[in-house]
Amino acid sequence: MNWFSAIVVFVISWWMILLALLPIGVRGQHEDYTPTDGTDPGAPQVTGLKKKAIWTTCGAIAVTLIAYVVANSGLIQPPEVNW
């Protein structure tokens, strides 16, 4: 795996993990507090984006390292295609 492929794997896995983590632990305004005037009652009170970004980066690094090891170890070989 070259450096460009590693960056592509990292970016794609980062976004996939972030989108999976976004709804975890989010509480709406109507669940904890009285909604702020002019906002939707379902709007999140506290999102925790910094913590989620850190966990997402750690997960994306792990996925990229696993993809790197698999690609360079020869465990999975692409099929021979006669063009």
N, C-alpha and C positions, 0 to 999 in steps of 0.2 A: 504494500500500500504506500503510495507516495504522499507527500505532504498535502497536496490539494484534495485528494480523496479523504484524508483524515479530517481536514477542515469541513468538508461537505458532510461527513458522517457526524461530526460534532455539532454543527449548526442544526441539522435536521433532528438529531436526537434531543438537543437542547429544547427546541420548540415543542416537540412532542411531549417531553416530560413536563415542561412548564404548563402546557394546556391540560395535562392530566392532574397537576397539583393545584391549579388555580381554585377549584371549588372547595378544596379541603380546608376546614376550619373557618370558613367565612360565615359570619352571622349578620343577618339583615338588621336594619334599624328597628323594625317592628318586633324583633325577638328580644332585644335587650333594653332599648331606650325608647323614648318617644321620638318619632321621626322629626328631623329638622324641617322647618317650614321651607317649602319650595323644592323638596327632594322626594324621590320615590320611597315609599316605606320599605321596599325590598332592596334598596341600595345598601351595599356593605358598610358596616360601621368601622371595622378594622380588617384590612386585607392581608397584612403580613407579607408584603411583596419582597422585602429584603431577605427574609428567611427562606422564602420559596425560591428566590433567585439563587441563593447559595446552595440549597439542596438540588436544584435543577442543574447547576454547574457541576456539582460532584457526581450526579448521576450521568450526565453527558460525558464527563471524562471517563467514567467507568465503562460506559457503552463503547466509546471510541477505543479504549484500550483493549476491550474484548474483541472488537472488530479487527483491530490491528494484529492481535495475536492469532486469530483465526485466519486472517488473510495471509500472513507470513509463515504460518506453520505448515500449510499445505493440507490441513484437515478437510477442507472443502475445495475440490478442484472443479473448475468449469468444464463442461463437456466439450469434446472435440467437435468442431463444426466445420464441415467441408463447404467452402463457399464456392 
